[in-house]
Amino acid sequence: MSSTLNSAPYTWLGYGESYNQLMSFFARAVYNYDERYILTATYRFDGSSKFAAGNKWAQFPSLAFAWRLSEEKWFHIPAVSSAKLRLGWGMVGNQGIPSYQTIKRYSTSAVSTHDNDTHKLISLASLNLPSRDLKWETTSQYNVGLDLSLFDGRLSFTADAYYKKTEDLLQTKILAGSAGVTNPYVNMGAIENKGFEIDVDFRIIQHRNVVWTLYANASFNTNSVASLHKLDRHTPGLTNGMYTAANEEGKSVSQAYGHKLNKKGEAASADLDILGNTLPEYAGGLGTTLRLYGLTVDARFSAAGGFNIINANKLVENGHDYISSDDLEKGDYLRLDCLCFSYDIPVRAKWIKDFKVNLAIRNLFTISGYSGWNPDVNSFGVTARGNGVDYGSFPLIRSVALGVSLKF
């Protein structure tokens, strides 16, 4: 009987599950004085099971103040229909990490013995180093804004300036492969962002059968690493399919990092250098809509600039195992995202309320000096160690869609 059981085939079953809990308490108070001064206060008290004992709960308050200047008796500007000044401050939290990072975890596996798999042993292996002090990542933001409406609402304007600081960043700490465990999540470093945003909407022509609207938005942002536990530089290149970038205090997040090449195409020195910024310094959009009787034409553009792309496809083609200045390209671009047409066909049938034909052309063209498929690319996602990399990415699809819409 024993021999029969030992020679039976082994079936190894795997099973896993993960749980986490989030509990929140929320309070809000609004004070409105004479429709001129509006004060809003909110308070959040959030608890997450993902964090260590003593750090599971965190407070996130916020304050906002709005002053409707146009409601003041002394405000007499005929062209201005409405004007409002806004001030704000607030905090938010992030708990976006896997569960069980604060406790010791193990895995089991079947290990063959010396007798040709006749017997197997069950092994127990350590998976991680628990992060005993893990806590919420917190972001504080200050902003000031202005809302204007002019010429009876035909021109609207919104502007915002902001300063944002994210502290106790939830990141994976890179360990040597010889550690034999997964990279642990820790609270490490802080990032600052500051910038300016503007939105404009202008109804140039407004008649019964002809309406022409122009709208635009733009944002200008600079960010920097406010603090690190130590210089967070890692070997540049593609390791197991993951790109690692350089992060230095006082510099932008996710700097391209590698060798500067001389005229001969050789590394100028054995030292590694910051090669360029991978995050756009400015981005924006422009659109226009023209409605002429039953025909509507809509065009939408997007643009970004002031950043570089790591064209890692070159790295592979050249047989290099390191990133160099030759792999960097300017990523500035202007794209026509959508050119759309629609036409309302008049019908006399009472049972048809609306009959419309639509034509949408997407990604019609992109103006850019980048040699790859798409300058708006992040093969490894927007992360502190892998931003702005093009590695085996696919081009954007250019599509033409024709449709008919009927409402009864």
C-alpha positions as CSV (number, residue, x, y, z in Angstrom):
1,M,0.0,0.0,0.0
2,S,2.8,2.4,0.8
3,S,4.5,1.8,-2.5
4,T,1.3,2.5,-4.3
5,L,0.8,5.8,-2.6
6,N,4.3,6.9,-3.1
7,S,4.2,6.3,-6.8
8,A,0.9,8.2,-7.3
9,P,1.2,11.5,-9.2
10,Y,1.5,14.7,-7.2
11,T,-1.1,17.5,-7.6
12,W,0.0,20.8,-6.2
13,L,-2.9,23.2,-5.5
14,G,-2.4,26.9,-5.1
15,Y,-4.7,29.3,-3.3
16,G,-4.5,32.9,-2.3
17,E,-6.7,35.7,-1.1
18,S,-6.3,39.3,0.1
19,Y,-8.4,41.4,2.4
20,N,-8.3,45.0,3.5
21,Q,-10.7,47.4,5.2
22,L,-11.2,51.2,4.9
23,M,-13.3,53.2,7.2
24,S,-14.0,56.9,6.9
25,F,-15.7,59.6,8.9
26,F,-16.6,62.8,7.0
27,A,-17.9,66.2,8.2
28,R,-18.7,69.4,6.2
29,A,-19.8,72.9,7.2
30,V,-20.7,75.8,4.9
31,Y,-21.1,79.4,5.9
32,N,-22.6,81.8,3.3
33,Y,-22.9,85.5,4.1
34,D,-25.1,87.5,1.8
35,E,-24.0,85.4,-1.2
36,R,-20.7,87.3,-1.2
37,Y,-18.5,85.4,1.3
38,I,-18.6,81.6,1.3
39,L,-16.5,79.6,3.7
40,T,-16.4,75.8,3.5
41,A,-14.7,73.5,6.0
42,T,-14.4,69.7,5.7
43,Y,-12.8,67.1,7.9
44,R,-12.0,63.5,7.1
45,F,-10.8,60.8,9.5
46,D,-9.7,57.7,7.6
47,G,-8.5,54.4,8.8
48,S,-6.9,51.6,6.7
49,S,-6.0,48.1,7.7
50,K,-3.0,48.3,5.4
51,F,-0.9,50.3,7.8
52,A,1.0,49.4,11.0
53,A,-0.6,49.5,14.4
54,G,-0.7,53.1,15.6
55,N,-0.6,54.5,12.1
56,K,-3.9,53.1,10.7
57,W,-5.8,56.3,11.3
58,A,-5.1,59.8,9.8
59,Q,-6.8,63.2,9.7
60,F,-7.4,65.1,6.5
61,P,-8.9,68.6,7.0
62,S,-9.5,71.3,4.3
63,L,-10.6,74.9,4.1
64,A,-12.0,76.9,1.2
65,F,-13.0,80.6,0.9
66,A,-14.8,82.3,-2.0
67,W,-15.3,86.0,-2.4
68,R,-17.9,87.1,-5.0
69,L,-16.4,90.4,-6.0
70,S,-19.1,91.2,-8.4
71,E,-21.7,91.2,-5.6
72,E,-20.0,94.1,-3.9
73,K,-21.7,97.5,-4.1
74,W,-18.5,99.2,-5.1
75,F,-18.0,96.8,-8.0
76,H,-19.0,98.6,-11.2
77,I,-17.3,97.1,-14.3
78,P,-19.9,96.9,-17.2
79,A,-18.0,94.3,-19.1
80,V,-17.6,91.9,-16.2
81,S,-20.8,89.8,-15.5
82,S,-19.3,87.8,-12.6
83,A,-16.0,87.8,-10.7
84,K,-15.0,85.4,-7.9
85,L,-11.8,85.0,-5.9
86,R,-11.0,81.6,-4.4
87,L,-8.5,80.5,-1.7
88,G,-8.0,76.9,-0.6
89,W,-6.0,74.6,1.5
90,G,-6.4,70.9,2.1
91,M,-4.9,67.5,2.8
92,V,-5.6,64.1,1.2
93,G,-4.1,60.7,1.9
94,N,-3.0,57.7,-0.2
95,Q,-3.2,54.1,0.9
96,G,-2.6,52.5,-2.6
97,I,-0.3,49.6,-1.6
98,P,-1.0,45.9,-1.5
99,S,-2.3,44.4,1.8
100,Y,-0.1,42.7,4.4
101,Q,3.0,44.8,4.0
102,T,3.4,45.3,7.8
103,I,3.4,41.6,8.7
104,K,5.7,38.7,7.9
105,R,4.6,36.6,5.0
106,Y,5.6,33.1,3.9
107,S,5.2,30.9,0.8
108,T,5.1,27.1,0.5
109,S,6.4,25.0,-2.3
110,A,7.0,21.3,-3.1
111,V,10.8,20.4,-3.1
112,S,12.0,17.3,-4.9
113,T,14.2,14.8,-3.0
114,H,17.1,12.6,-4.1
115,D,14.9,9.7,-5.2
116,N,13.7,11.0,-8.5
117,D,10.6,12.7,-7.2
118,T,9.3,9.6,-5.5
119,H,9.0,11.7,-2.4
120,K,8.5,15.5,-2.1
121,L,9.1,17.8,0.9
122,I,7.0,20.9,1.7
123,S,9.3,23.9,2.2
124,L,8.4,27.2,3.9
125,A,10.2,30.3,2.6
126,S,10.2,33.9,3.8
127,L,8.6,36.4,1.3
128,N,9.2,39.8,2.7
129,L,10.7,42.1,5.3
130,P,7.7,43.6,7.1
131,S,7.5,47.4,7.3
132,R,6.6,47.9,10.9
133,D,6.2,51.7,10.7
134,L,4.3,52.0,7.5
135,K,1.8,54.9,7.5
136,W,-0.4,57.1,5.2
137,E,1.2,59.1,2.3
138,T,-0.1,62.6,2.7
139,T,-0.5,65.5,0.3
140,S,-1.0,69.2,1.3
141,Q,-2.1,71.7,-1.3
142,Y,-2.5,75.5,-1.3
143,N,-4.2,77.3,-4.2
144,V,-5.5,80.7,-5.2
145,G,-7.9,81.1,-8.1
146,L,-9.9,83.6,-10.0
147,D,-13.2,83.1,-12.0
148,L,-14.3,85.7,-14.5
149,S,-17.3,85.9,-16.8
150,L,-17.4,88.8,-19.2
151,F,-19.8,90.2,-21.9
152,D,-22.9,88.5,-20.5
153,G,-21.2,85.2,-20.2
154,R,-19.8,85.0,-23.7
155,L,-16.3,84.9,-22.4
156,S,-15.3,82.9,-19.3
157,F,-11.9,82.8,-17.7
158,T,-10.5,80.6,-14.9
159,A,-7.0,80.8,-13.5
160,D,-5.4,78.8,-10.7
161,A,-2.0,78.9,-9.0
162,Y,-1.1,76.1,-6.7
163,Y,1.6,74.6,-4.5
164,K,1.5,70.9,-3.5
165,K,3.7,68.8,-1.4
166,T,3.5,65.1,-1.0
167,E,5.3,63.6,2.0
168,D,6.0,60.1,3.3
169,L,5.8,58.7,-0.2
170,L,4.8,55.0,-0.4
171,Q,7.5,53.4,-2.5
172,T,9.3,50.1,-2.8
173,K,12.8,50.1,-1.4
174,I,15.1,48.4,-3.9
175,L,17.0,45.5,-2.2
176,A,19.9,43.4,-3.5
177,G,18.8,40.2,-5.2
178,S,20.8,38.3,-2.6
179,A,18.3,39.4,0.1
180,G,16.0,36.7,-1.1
181,V,12.8,38.6,-0.4
182,T,10.6,41.1,-2.3
183,N,11.2,44.8,-2.2
184,P,9.4,46.2,0.8
185,Y,7.1,49.2,0.8
186,V,8.3,52.1,2.9
187,N,7.6,55.8,3.5
188,M,10.4,57.4,1.7
189,G,10.9,61.0,0.5
190,A,8.8,64.0,-0.4
191,I,7.9,65.7,-3.7
192,E,6.9,69.3,-4.4
193,N,4.8,70.5,-7.3
194,K,3.9,74.1,-8.1
195,G,2.3,75.6,-11.2
196,F,-0.4,77.6,-12.9
197,E,-3.5,76.6,-14.9
198,I,-5.8,78.6,-17.1
199,D,-9.0,77.8,-18.9
200,V,-10.8,80.1,-21.4
201,D,-14.1,79.6,-23.2
202,F,-15.3,82.2,-25.8
203,R,-18.5,82.2,-27.7
204,I,-17.4,84.2,-30.7
205,I,-20.7,84.1,-32.6
206,Q,-24.0,83.4,-30.9
207,H,-27.0,83.5,-33.1
208,R,-30.1,81.3,-33.5
209,N,-28.6,79.2,-36.3
210,V,-24.9,80.0,-36.1
211,V,-22.8,79.4,-32.9
212,W,-19.0,79.4,-32.9
213,T,-17.2,78.6,-29.7
214,L,-13.5,78.6,-29.0
215,Y,-12.0,76.9,-25.8
216,A,-8.5,76.4,-24.6
217,N,-6.6,75.3,-21.5
218,A,-3.0,75.3,-20.5
219,S,-1.0,74.2,-17.5
220,F,2.6,74.9,-16.4
221,N,4.1,72.7,-13.7
222,T,7.5,72.3,-12.1
223,N,8.2,69.5,-9.6
224,S,11.2,68.6,-7.5
225,V,12.3,66.0,-5.1
226,A,12.1,67.8,-1.7
227,S,13.8,65.1,0.3
228,L,15.2,61.6,0.1
229,H,16.7,59.3,2.8
230,K,19.7,59.0,0.6
231,L,20.7,59.6,-3.0
232,D,18.2,57.5,-4.9
233,R,20.2,56.6,-8.0
234,H,20.1,53.2,-9.6
235,T,21.9,51.5,-12.4
236,P,20.4,52.9,-15.7
237,G,19.0,50.5,-18.3
238,L,16.4,47.9,-18.7
239,T,16.6,45.3,-15.9
240,N,14.0,42.5,-16.1
241,G,11.9,44.8,-18.3
242,M,11.9,47.7,-15.8
243,Y,13.7,51.0,-16.4
244,T,15.2,52.8,-13.4
245,A,15.7,56.5,-13.4
246,A,17.6,59.0,-11.1
247,N,16.0,61.0,-8.4
248,E,18.0,63.7,-6.7
249,E,17.1,66.3,-4.1
250,G,16.4,69.6,-5.7
251,K,15.9,68.1,-9.2
252,S,12.8,67.0,-11.1
253,V,11.3,63.6,-10.5
254,S,12.4,60.7,-12.7
255,Q,15.4,62.3,-14.5
256,A,16.9,60.4,-17.4
257,Y,20.2,59.0,-16.2
258,G,23.1,57.5,-18.1
259,H,26.3,58.1,-20.1
260,K,27.0,61.2,-22.1
261,L,28.6,60.2,-25.4
262,N,31.3,62.0,-27.3
263,K,31.5,62.6,-31.0
264,K,32.8,59.1,-31.6
265,G,29.7,57.6,-29.9
266,E,31.6,56.4,-26.9
267,A,31.0,57.1,-23.3
268,A,32.8,60.3,-22.4
269,S,33.5,59.0,-18.9
270,A,32.7,56.1,-16.7
271,D,30.5,58.4,-14.5
272,L,26.8,58.5,-15.0
273,D,25.1,61.9,-15.5
274,I,21.6,63.4,-15.5
275,L,20.6,63.6,-19.1
276,G,17.3,65.3,-19.1
277,N,13.8,65.8,-17.8
278,T,11.1,63.2,-18.6
279,L,8.1,65.2,-17.3
280,P,6.4,67.9,-19.5
281,E,6.9,71.4,-18.3
282,Y,3.7,72.6,-20.0
283,A,0.7,71.0,-21.6
284,G,-2.6,72.2,-23.0
285,G,-5.5,71.8,-25.3
286,L,-7.3,73.9,-27.9
287,G,-10.7,73.3,-29.4
288,T,-13.4,74.9,-31.5
289,T,-17.0,74.1,-32.2
290,L,-19.0,75.6,-35.1
291,R,-22.7,75.0,-35.4
292,L,-24.1,76.2,-38.7
293,Y,-27.8,75.4,-39.0
294,G,-27.9,71.6,-38.8
295,L,-24.2,71.0,-39.3
296,T,-21.8,70.9,-36.3
297,V,-18.0,70.7,-36.7
298,D,-15.8,70.0,-33.6
299,A,-12.0,70.0,-33.6
300,R,-9.8,69.2,-30.5
301,F,-6.0,69.6,-30.3
302,S,-3.6,68.6,-27.5
303,A,0.0,69.6,-26.9
304,A,2.9,69.1,-24.5
305,G,6.4,70.3,-24.3
306,G,9.6,70.8,-22.3
307,F,10.4,67.1,-21.8
308,N,12.5,64.2,-23.2
309,I,11.7,60.7,-24.1
310,I,14.0,57.7,-23.4
311,N,13.8,55.8,-26.8
312,A,14.9,52.5,-25.3
313,N,14.2,50.8,-28.7
314,K,17.4,52.4,-29.9
315,L,19.2,50.9,-26.9
316,V,18.1,47.4,-27.9
317,E,18.8,48.0,-31.6
318,N,22.4,49.2,-30.9
319,G,23.0,46.3,-28.5
320,H,23.7,48.5,-25.5
321,D,23.0,47.6,-21.9
322,Y,23.1,51.2,-20.7
323,I,21.2,54.4,-21.5
324,S,23.1,57.1,-23.2
325,S,22.5,60.7,-24.4
326,D,21.9,59.2,-27.9
327,D,18.8,57.5,-26.6
328,L,17.2,60.8,-25.5
329,E,14.9,62.7,-27.9
330,K,12.7,65.8,-27.5
331,G,9.1,64.8,-26.9
332,D,7.3,68.1,-27.8
333,Y,4.2,67.5,-29.9
334,L,0.9,68.9,-31.2
335,R,-1.8,66.5,-32.0
336,L,-5.3,66.7,-33.6
337,D,-7.1,64.4,-31.3
338,C,-10.5,64.5,-33.0
339,L,-12.2,66.1,-36.0
340,C,-15.9,65.4,-35.7
341,F,-18.8,66.2,-37.9
342,S,-22.5,65.8,-37.2
343,Y,-25.6,66.8,-39.2
344,D,-29.2,67.0,-38.0
345,I,-31.4,65.7,-40.8
346,P,-34.9,67.3,-40.7
347,V,-37.7,64.7,-40.7
348,R,-41.4,65.2,-40.9
349,A,-42.4,61.9,-39.3
350,K,-43.9,62.5,-35.9
351,W,-42.6,59.3,-34.4
352,I,-38.9,60.3,-35.1
353,K,-37.7,63.0,-32.7
354,D,-34.2,63.3,-33.9
355,F,-32.2,62.0,-36.9
356,K,-28.4,62.6,-36.9
357,V,-25.5,61.4,-38.9
358,N,-22.0,61.5,-37.3
359,L,-18.5,61.2,-38.6
360,A,-15.5,61.1,-36.2
361,I,-11.8,61.1,-37.2
362,R,-9.5,60.5,-34.3
363,N,-5.7,61.0,-34.1
364,L,-5.7,62.5,-37.6
365,F,-2.1,63.8,-37.3
366,T,0.7,64.5,-34.8
367,I,3.4,67.1,-35.3
368,S,6.6,66.1,-33.5
369,G,10.3,65.7,-34.0
370,Y,10.3,62.4,-32.1
371,S,11.4,59.4,-34.3
372,G,9.2,56.8,-32.5
373,W,5.5,56.0,-32.9
374,N,4.1,58.2,-30.2
375,P,5.6,61.0,-28.2
376,D,3.0,60.7,-25.5
377,V,4.3,57.4,-24.2
378,N,5.1,55.7,-20.9
379,S,5.8,52.1,-21.4
380,F,6.3,51.5,-17.7
381,G,3.6,53.9,-16.4
382,V,4.1,57.3,-14.7
383,T,6.4,56.3,-11.8
384,A,9.3,57.9,-10.0
385,R,11.7,55.3,-11.5
386,G,10.3,54.6,-14.9
387,N,8.7,57.7,-16.5
388,G,9.0,58.7,-20.1
389,V,10.3,55.5,-21.6
390,D,9.4,54.1,-25.0
391,Y,10.1,50.4,-25.1
392,G,8.2,48.3,-27.6
393,S,5.2,50.5,-27.5
394,F,2.4,50.4,-30.1
395,P,1.4,53.4,-32.2
396,L,-1.9,55.2,-31.6
397,I,-4.7,54.0,-33.7
398,R,-6.1,56.4,-36.3
399,S,-9.8,55.7,-36.7
400,V,-12.7,56.9,-38.8
401,A,-16.1,56.1,-37.5
402,L,-19.4,56.8,-39.3
403,G,-22.6,56.5,-37.3
404,V,-26.3,57.2,-37.4
405,S,-28.4,58.3,-34.3
406,L,-32.2,58.0,-34.1
407,K,-34.4,59.1,-31.3
408,F,-38.0,58.0,-31.2
